[in-house]
Amino acid sequence: MDLFSKLKDYLNRAQKLLDLSDEVSLTYCALELRKAIELMVWTQFKDVFKTEITNVGLGEFFNPPLKLQNQSISKMYDFLKKHIHNYSNRAANKTVITHKSGFDSDESMTIDGSTCFIQPELVKSDYKYLSEILHYEKEVDPAKFQPSKEKLSQIYNRLKFIEDNYTFRRIVPNKNMEVLIENFTKTFD
């Protein structure tokens, strides 16, 4: 199952749970949305850096048994921002980059797909909010961590934007490979 199938599944389940609107359904919706955020950050990180990092012998980082929770998604997101030119601005402004290739029969460019970057709210405040709903902190003050349908809908819409616009994985990191690899080994031990 590829990224787009998994992301579509997470978002479909989240939408159905949002429609139910009861507290239990909204809590499970938070879980689906959190898994979608983790999937997107991991996928974009891997799409951008796998070739470079594998080429210097650190490819075991990308082995499937490695759980995402072993490496912080905020570290991965910060790494993307650091090594992709103008990542933060493009992400915040919901910039979509369309990739085109050769001409087709009517002399127009063929569109291969598009790329967008992960909006900062998803990784920072949204991910924290979803984690607070799912973790045991709510036992101390249950009212404080009740899921909000409105907030979950906002997160869903941000993820839906990514699902609609992240179809092509052509993202090139800044090309100072020595700095990239040094930063990678420092960041991820």
N, C-alpha and C positions, 0 to 999 in steps of 0.2 A: 504494500500500500504506500503510495507516494504522499508527499507533503500536502498536495491540494486535496486529495481524498480525505486525509486525516483532518485537515483544517475544516473542510466542508462538513465532516461528521460532527466535530466539536461544535461548530456554529449551528448546525441543524438541531442538535440536541439542546443547546443553550436556548435557541428560539422557542422550542416547544416548552421548555421549562419556564421561560419568561411568560409565556402565554397562560400557564397555570396559575402563576402569581402567589401561591401560598408560600409560607416561609421555608418549608422543606424543599420545595421545588426551586426556589430562588437560591437556596444554599447549594444545591446540586448544580444549578446554573453557574454559580461562582466557580465551582470546581471545573466545569467545562471551559469556561473563559480563561481561567488560569492555565489550564493545559494548553489552550490555543496560544496564549502569549509565550509560554515556554517553547512550544514547537516553533513559532515564528522566529524568536530570537536565536534559538539553536540552529535552525535551518539557514537563516541569513548569515550567521556567523560562519557556518560550515561552507556555504556557497562562496563566500568571499575569500576565506583563508585556507581552505583545505589543500589546495595545490601547493601553495607556498610552504605551508607547515609540513606537509608530507615530504616535500622535496628535500628538507633539511633533516629528515629522519625522526620527526616528532609525530608521525601519523597515528600512533596508538591513541592519541588524544581523541580521535574521531571514531574509534571502535564502538560499535553499537552497545556493548554491555556497559559502557560508561554512562552513569545516570546523570541527568542534567543537574540534579540537586548537588552533585559533587562539585560542580563549578557554578558559581553564582551567575544568574542571568544578567545581573547589573554589571558584573565584570565584563561579560561578553558584549553587552550593549555599549559600555564605555570604550571598549576596544574597537568596536565598529566606528564609533564617533571619532576616535583618535586617528584611525587609519583610512577612513574614507573621506575624501575631500567634500566639505560642505554638508556632511551627513545631518547634523543637527538642524540646520536651516531647512533643508529639503524635507526632513521628517516633520518638523513643526508646521511647515506650510503645505503639507500633503502634496508635494511635488511628485508627479508621475513622469518617469522617463520612458519614452517609447523607443524601442529598438527596431530599426529598419534594416533590410538587406537589399539585395539586388532587385532589379526591375522585373515586373511581371509583363505579361503580353501587352497590356495597354499603356506601357511606359511609366507607370507609377511605382513607387517603392512598395515592396512587400513588408508588412509589419510582422516582425518575429514575436513580439510580445512587449511587455512593459515591466518596469521595476518601480517600486516605491520603498521608502524606508519606514522603519517602525517608529511611530510617534512616541515622543518622550513620556507622555502620560501613561502609556501602556506599561512601560517598564518601571516607572517610578511610582506614582501615586496609585494607579489602577491595580498593579500587582500587589502592592502593600494592602490595599483595601480588600482584595479578594482573599489574600492570606489571612487577614484578621477575621474574616467571616468563617474561614475553614478551620482555623486553629482553636485551641482551647481557651484563648483569652476571653472568649465570650461567656464562659462559665462564671467569671468573676462579675461581669456586668452585662448580662444578656441583652438588655435594651440598646446598649451602645453599639453592638455589632450585628444588629438585625440587618439583613440584606435589603437594599433599596432597589425596587424594580426600575426606577428612573436611572439610578447610577449604573446598574447592570446593563440597561439598554444603551447607555452612552458607551460603555466599554465594548459591548457587542458591535455597535456601529463603527467604532474605530477598527476593530478586527475585520469587520465586513469590508471596509475600505481596502485593507491589505489583501484580503482574499480576492477582491475584484481587480486589483492592480499589480499583484506580484505574480506575474506569469512567466517571467524570463529571468534567469539567474545571472545576467551579465553585469557584474559589479566588480570594478577593478580597484584594489587597494592602492594606497600611496606606494610608490615603488622603491623606497629605501628599505630593501630587504633586511639589511643588518639591524636597523632600528626596529623593524617589525618583529623579527625573531627575538631580539633582546627583550623587547616589551612583552612578547608572548611568554617567554620563559619566566620573567619576573612576575607577571600577572597570574599565571597558572601553575607556578612552582614546577 
